[in-house]
Amino acid sequence: MHWADHTAQTLSNRGVSQVIASGITPSGEFHIGHLREILTAEMIHRACLDAGMESRYIFIVDSMDPLRRVYDFLSEDYEQYIGHPLAYIPAPGPEGKPNPDGGNYAEHFLAPFLDALKEIGVEPEVVMNHETYESGAFADKTDSAIEQRDEIRRVIEDVSGREVPDDWYPYNPVGSDGSLDGVRVTGYKRPYVHWVDRHGVEGKSDIRTAEGKMPWRVDWAAKWGIHGITCEPAGKDHGAAGGSYDTGIPICEMLGSAPPHKMVYEWIQLKGMGPMSSSSGLTVGPMDALALVPPEIMRYVIARSKVGRHIDFDTGPALFTTADEYERLVANPPSGSDDDLSRRQQVARDTQLGALRLSQKQRGVDASDSIAGVSFRHLSMLAQIKSSDDDVW
């Protein structure tokens, strides 16, 4: 059985209605490394639908997360915005300078990525986290977390092994300068969190608005309950022992919700160069990847790999090998009845058929429609020796 179908089968024990989620902080340009999480979640969503369940796939954009530092692709003018939520700072212009007419930072990097996702058949429900805060949806979870702050602090210490100050609050207010950094909570009486910032300015934040946010480990657990998430794949950094998934599960329960099914995936990395990073600039963009291979083959790279195995994305000869493998599978899909196959052969058959099904840009289409009758390898060779696309076709 394909890993997505197996996960769907496991989720069916929770009921017939599923909410599959993935999320990301829009700190810079998105890259194909992000596709591991997104396609893993989307394939589970499709598998749930194929199994006869109701399913939604939501993509949570952590637009309330702060700008951590001035990244290499930004000008020093962004120094003033360090600590500010990404939704409330201006997008960079062509030279990396803040562009007051260019919309906000989060949406600037999100928009082209959503366009790329459409090209590979992924159209999730997009949830902007700052809008969830603005709507007041976090208010009850925030109140509950603050009331249980000592218990949550002990969970974080016991599970993660790191020390948390005794005066810690599971809420970071926005200070007088618009930054989440350097703001100390001095008290709480619903709905207001009282604080003093690094400039000595005193103020209060209303938890029913976006005047602050919960720290990551609590924010993530709260989102699971707010959106009714039943499965959210996470990278090995979050899924490791003592990571934010392990603290999130008990915190989610403390906040009155059932935690999702835990699933941990390995990263995609550029062959010979290690993991990709938006903030470092070591990336291959989704559109760059789709300029190399059709969307079905890009999806196949994810679908054929077990979630716990890392993927080396090789733009060289290995890419042709993967394309050849996909084309052979389309031309000669595995067959045979259970009576004629060993248990191992049945597993291999179902895994390959699942990978083929989930590699299609549109759910339910015939895989044979994805190949042109001419191999990707041959078309690539023609593209190198012909002067235009018209000459190739």
C-alpha positions as CSV (number, residue, x, y, z in Angstrom):
1,M,0.0,0.0,0.0
2,H,1.3,3.5,-0.9
3,W,2.2,5.6,2.2
4,A,-0.5,8.1,1.4
5,D,-3.2,5.4,1.2
6,H,-1.8,3.9,4.4
7,T,-2.0,7.2,6.2
8,A,-5.6,7.7,4.9
9,Q,-6.5,4.3,6.2
10,T,-5.1,5.3,9.7
11,L,-7.0,8.6,9.6
12,S,-10.3,6.8,8.8
13,N,-10.2,5.5,12.4
14,R,-10.7,9.2,13.5
15,G,-13.9,9.6,11.4
16,V,-15.0,10.3,7.9
17,S,-14.1,14.0,7.8
18,Q,-10.4,15.0,7.6
19,V,-8.5,18.3,7.6
20,I,-5.0,17.9,6.2
21,A,-2.6,20.8,6.7
22,S,0.8,22.1,5.8
23,G,2.3,25.4,6.7
24,I,5.2,27.7,6.1
25,T,6.8,31.0,7.2
26,P,7.1,33.3,4.1
27,S,10.6,34.6,5.1
28,G,11.9,34.5,1.5
29,E,11.5,32.8,-1.9
30,F,9.9,29.4,-1.7
31,H,11.8,26.5,-3.1
32,I,11.3,22.9,-4.1
33,G,12.3,21.8,-0.6
34,H,8.9,23.2,0.5
35,L,7.2,20.9,-2.0
36,R,8.0,17.9,0.2
37,E,5.7,19.0,2.9
38,I,3.1,20.4,0.6
39,L,2.8,17.5,-1.7
40,T,3.0,15.0,1.2
41,A,0.0,16.7,2.7
42,E,-1.8,17.1,-0.7
43,M,-1.3,13.4,-1.5
44,I,-2.7,12.4,1.8
45,H,-5.7,14.6,1.1
46,R,-6.2,13.0,-2.3
47,A,-5.9,9.5,-0.7
48,C,-8.6,10.4,1.8
49,L,-10.9,11.5,-1.0
50,D,-10.1,8.3,-2.9
51,A,-11.0,6.3,0.2
52,G,-14.4,7.9,0.3
53,M,-13.8,10.3,3.1
54,E,-14.5,14.0,3.2
55,S,-11.3,16.0,3.2
56,R,-10.0,19.6,3.1
57,Y,-6.4,20.6,2.5
58,I,-5.4,23.9,4.1
59,F,-2.1,25.7,3.7
60,I,-1.3,27.9,6.7
61,V,0.9,30.8,6.0
62,D,2.7,31.9,9.2
63,S,2.3,35.6,8.4
64,M,2.4,36.7,12.0
65,D,5.9,35.3,12.4
66,P,8.5,38.1,12.8
67,L,11.4,39.0,10.4
68,R,14.3,37.3,12.2
69,R,17.2,39.2,10.6
70,V,18.2,41.1,7.5
71,Y,18.6,38.3,4.9
72,D,21.2,38.5,2.2
73,F,18.6,39.5,-0.4
74,L,17.4,42.4,1.6
75,S,18.9,45.9,2.0
76,E,20.0,47.2,5.4
77,D,16.8,49.3,5.4
78,Y,15.1,46.3,6.7
79,E,17.0,46.6,10.0
80,Q,14.1,48.7,11.3
81,Y,11.7,45.9,10.7
82,I,13.4,43.1,12.6
83,G,10.9,41.6,15.0
84,H,7.9,42.9,13.1
85,P,5.3,40.4,11.8
86,L,5.8,39.7,8.2
87,A,2.3,40.7,7.3
88,Y,2.8,44.2,8.5
89,I,6.1,45.1,6.8
90,P,6.5,46.3,3.2
91,A,7.6,43.9,0.5
92,P,11.1,44.3,-1.0
93,G,11.5,46.0,-4.3
94,P,13.9,44.8,-7.1
95,E,17.0,46.1,-5.2
96,G,15.9,44.6,-1.9
97,K,14.7,47.9,-0.4
98,P,11.3,48.3,1.2
99,N,8.7,49.1,-1.4
100,P,5.7,50.9,0.2
101,D,3.6,50.3,-3.0
102,G,4.5,46.6,-3.3
103,G,2.1,45.1,-0.8
104,N,3.2,43.3,2.4
105,Y,6.3,41.1,2.8
106,A,4.4,37.8,3.3
107,E,2.1,38.1,0.3
108,H,5.0,39.2,-1.9
109,F,6.8,35.8,-1.5
110,L,3.5,33.8,-1.3
111,A,1.9,34.9,-4.6
112,P,4.4,33.4,-7.0
113,F,4.6,30.2,-5.0
114,L,0.8,29.7,-5.2
115,D,1.1,30.1,-9.0
116,A,3.7,27.4,-9.0
117,L,1.5,25.1,-6.9
118,K,-1.3,25.4,-9.5
119,E,1.1,24.3,-12.2
120,I,1.6,21.0,-10.3
121,G,-2.1,20.6,-9.5
122,V,-2.1,21.9,-5.9
123,E,-4.8,24.4,-5.0
124,P,-5.2,24.4,-1.2
125,E,-7.3,26.6,1.0
126,V,-4.9,29.3,2.0
127,V,-5.1,30.5,5.6
128,M,-3.1,33.6,6.5
129,N,-2.3,33.3,10.2
130,H,-2.3,37.1,10.9
131,E,-5.9,37.1,9.7
132,T,-6.8,34.3,12.1
133,Y,-5.4,36.4,14.9
134,E,-7.3,39.5,13.6
135,S,-10.5,37.6,13.5
136,G,-10.3,36.7,17.2
137,A,-10.2,33.0,16.6
138,F,-7.1,32.6,18.8
139,A,-8.6,34.4,21.7
140,D,-10.0,31.4,23.7
141,K,-6.8,29.3,23.1
142,T,-4.7,32.3,24.1
143,D,-6.7,32.8,27.3
144,S,-6.5,29.1,28.1
145,A,-2.7,29.0,27.5
146,I,-2.1,32.0,29.7
147,E,-4.2,30.5,32.5
148,Q,-2.2,27.2,32.2
149,R,1.2,28.9,31.6
150,D,3.0,27.1,34.5
151,E,1.8,23.7,33.3
152,I,2.7,24.5,29.7
153,R,6.1,25.8,30.8
154,R,6.7,22.5,32.5
155,V,5.7,20.5,29.4
156,I,8.2,22.4,27.3
157,E,10.9,21.9,29.8
158,D,10.2,18.2,30.4
159,V,9.8,17.3,26.7
160,S,12.3,19.6,25.0
161,G,14.9,19.7,27.8
162,R,15.3,23.4,27.6
163,E,14.8,25.9,30.5
164,V,11.9,28.3,30.4
165,P,12.0,31.4,32.7
166,D,9.6,31.4,35.6
167,D,8.0,34.6,34.4
168,W,7.4,33.3,30.9
169,Y,4.1,33.9,29.2
170,P,2.7,32.0,26.2
171,Y,2.1,35.3,24.5
172,N,4.3,37.8,22.7
173,P,2.8,41.3,22.5
174,V,3.6,43.8,19.8
175,G,5.4,46.7,21.4
176,S,5.1,50.4,20.8
177,D,7.5,50.2,17.8
178,G,5.6,47.4,16.1
179,S,8.1,44.7,17.1
180,L,7.6,41.5,19.0
181,D,11.1,41.5,20.3
182,G,12.0,42.8,23.7
183,V,8.5,43.1,25.1
184,R,8.0,41.8,28.7
185,V,4.5,40.8,29.9
186,T,3.7,42.3,33.3
187,G,0.1,41.0,33.8
188,Y,-3.0,39.6,32.3
189,K,-6.8,40.2,32.8
190,R,-8.8,38.9,29.9
191,P,-8.8,40.2,27.2
192,Y,-5.8,42.4,27.8
193,V,-2.1,41.4,28.2
194,H,-0.2,44.2,29.9
195,W,3.4,44.8,28.9
196,V,6.5,47.0,28.9
197,D,8.7,47.2,25.9
198,R,12.4,47.7,25.4
199,H,11.9,51.5,25.2
200,G,10.2,51.5,28.6
201,V,6.8,52.2,27.0
202,E,3.9,50.5,28.8
203,G,0.9,49.2,27.0
204,K,-1.7,46.5,26.6
205,S,-2.6,44.0,23.9
206,D,-6.1,42.7,23.2
207,I,-5.9,38.9,22.6
208,R,-9.0,39.2,20.4
209,T,-6.8,41.0,17.8
210,A,-3.4,40.7,16.1
211,E,-1.8,42.9,18.8
212,G,0.5,39.9,19.6
213,K,0.9,36.2,19.0
214,M,1.7,33.0,20.9
215,P,5.2,31.6,20.6
216,W,5.7,28.9,18.0
217,R,5.2,25.8,20.1
218,V,2.0,27.0,21.6
219,D,0.8,28.8,18.4
220,W,1.1,25.5,16.4
221,A,-0.8,23.5,19.0
222,A,-3.5,26.1,19.1
223,K,-3.9,26.1,15.3
224,W,-4.5,22.3,15.3
225,G,-7.6,22.9,17.4
226,I,-8.8,26.1,15.8
227,H,-8.8,24.5,12.3
228,G,-9.7,20.9,13.4
229,I,-6.5,19.5,11.8
230,T,-6.4,15.7,11.7
231,C,-3.0,15.4,10.0
232,E,-0.1,17.8,9.4
233,P,3.2,16.4,8.1
234,A,6.3,18.0,9.6
235,G,10.0,18.1,8.8
236,K,12.4,16.1,10.9
237,D,13.5,19.2,12.8
238,H,10.0,19.6,14.2
239,G,9.3,15.9,14.4
240,A,12.5,14.9,16.2
241,A,12.3,13.7,19.9
242,G,11.7,16.8,22.0
243,G,10.8,18.9,19.0
244,S,7.8,21.1,18.6
245,Y,5.5,18.2,17.5
246,D,6.2,16.4,20.8
247,T,5.5,19.5,22.9
248,G,2.5,20.4,20.6
249,I,0.6,17.2,21.2
250,P,0.2,17.6,25.0
251,I,-0.3,21.4,24.7
252,C,-3.0,20.8,22.1
253,E,-4.8,18.5,24.6
254,M,-4.4,21.1,27.4
255,L,-6.0,23.7,25.2
256,G,-9.0,21.4,24.8
257,S,-8.5,19.8,21.3
258,A,-7.4,16.4,19.9
259,P,-3.9,16.6,18.4
260,P,-3.4,15.5,14.8
261,H,-1.9,12.3,13.5
262,K,1.9,12.8,13.7
263,M,3.8,12.3,10.5
264,V,7.5,13.2,9.9
265,Y,9.1,13.6,6.6
266,E,12.7,13.9,5.5
267,W,14.0,16.9,3.5
268,I,14.7,17.5,-0.2
269,Q,18.2,18.7,-0.7
270,L,20.2,19.7,-3.8
271,K,22.5,16.8,-4.6
272,G,26.0,17.6,-3.3
273,M,24.9,20.9,-1.7
274,G,22.7,19.9,1.3
275,P,19.3,21.2,2.4
276,M,17.8,24.3,0.8
277,S,17.0,27.4,2.7
278,S,14.9,30.5,1.8
279,S,16.9,32.7,4.1
280,S,20.3,31.6,2.8
281,G,19.4,31.8,-0.9
282,L,20.4,28.1,-1.5
283,T,17.4,27.2,-3.5
284,V,15.9,25.9,-6.7
285,G,12.5,27.5,-7.2
286,P,9.4,25.5,-8.1
287,M,9.1,27.3,-11.5
288,D,12.8,26.5,-12.1
289,A,12.1,22.9,-11.5
290,L,9.1,22.9,-13.7
291,A,11.2,24.4,-16.5
292,L,13.2,21.2,-16.2
293,V,10.5,18.5,-15.9
294,P,6.7,18.2,-16.4
295,P,4.6,18.5,-13.3
296,E,3.8,14.8,-13.2
297,I,7.5,13.9,-12.9
298,M,8.0,16.5,-10.2
299,R,5.1,15.0,-8.3
300,Y,6.5,11.5,-8.9
301,V,9.8,12.5,-7.3
302,I,7.8,12.9,-4.0
303,A,5.2,10.2,-4.6
304,R,7.6,7.4,-5.2
305,S,9.8,8.1,-2.1
306,K,8.9,7.0,1.4
307,V,8.3,10.0,3.6
308,G,11.1,9.1,6.0
309,R,13.7,9.0,3.3
310,H,15.5,12.1,2.2
311,I,15.5,13.1,-1.5
312,D,18.5,14.3,-3.4
313,F,17.2,16.5,-6.2
314,D,19.7,16.1,-9.0
315,T,19.3,18.3,-12.1
316,G,21.7,16.2,-14.0
317,P,21.5,12.6,-15.4
318,A,19.6,11.3,-12.5
319,L,16.6,13.4,-13.5
320,F,16.5,11.6,-16.9
321,T,16.6,8.3,-15.0
322,T,13.6,9.3,-12.9
323,A,11.7,10.4,-16.0
324,D,12.5,7.1,-17.7
325,E,11.2,5.2,-14.6
326,Y,8.0,7.2,-14.7
327,E,7.4,6.7,-18.4
328,R,8.0,2.9,-18.1
329,L,5.5,2.8,-15.2
330,V,2.9,4.6,-17.3
331,A,3.5,2.4,-20.3
332,N,3.5,-0.8,-18.3
333,P,1.7,-0.4,-15.0
334,P,2.0,-3.3,-12.6
335,S,-0.9,-5.8,-12.6
336,G,-1.8,-9.2,-11.4
337,S,-4.4,-10.5,-8.9
338,D,-3.6,-11.1,-5.2
339,D,-3.9,-14.8,-5.8
340,D,-1.1,-14.8,-8.3
341,L,1.3,-12.5,-6.3
342,S,3.3,-13.0,-3.2
343,R,2.6,-10.6,-0.3
344,R,5.8,-8.6,-1.2
345,Q,4.7,-8.4,-4.9
346,Q,1.3,-7.2,-3.8
347,V,2.9,-4.4,-1.7
348,A,5.2,-3.4,-4.6
349,R,2.2,-3.4,-7.1
350,D,0.0,-1.2,-4.8
351,T,2.9,1.1,-4.0
352,Q,3.7,1.7,-7.6
353,L,0.1,2.1,-8.7
354,G,-0.4,4.6,-5.8
355,A,2.6,6.6,-6.8
356,L,1.4,6.7,-10.4
357,R,-2.1,7.8,-9.4
358,L,-0.9,10.5,-7.0
359,S,1.6,11.8,-9.6
360,Q,-1.1,13.1,-11.9
361,K,-1.7,16.9,-12.0
362,Q,-5.4,16.3,-11.8
363,R,-7.0,13.7,-9.5
364,G,-8.7,10.9,-11.4
365,V,-7.2,11.4,-14.8
366,D,-5.6,8.6,-16.9
367,A,-1.8,8.6,-16.4
368,S,-1.3,7.8,-20.1
369,D,-2.4,11.3,-20.9
370,S,0.7,12.6,-19.2
371,I,3.2,11.3,-21.7
372,A,3.5,12.5,-25.3
373,G,4.6,9.3,-26.9
374,V,8.1,10.6,-27.1
375,S,10.4,10.2,-24.1
376,F,11.4,13.1,-21.9
377,R,15.0,12.1,-22.5
378,H,14.6,12.4,-26.3
379,L,12.7,15.7,-26.1
380,S,15.5,17.1,-23.8
381,M,18.1,16.2,-26.4
382,L,16.1,17.8,-29.2
383,A,15.7,21.0,-27.1
384,Q,19.5,21.3,-26.8
385,I,20.1,21.0,-30.5
386,K,17.1,22.8,-32.0
387,S,16.8,26.6,-32.1
388,S,13.2,26.9,-31.0
389,D,10.3,24.9,-29.4
390,D,8.6,24.8,-32.8
391,D,11.5,22.9,-34.2
392,V,11.3,20.4,-31.4
393,W,7.6,19.7,-31.9
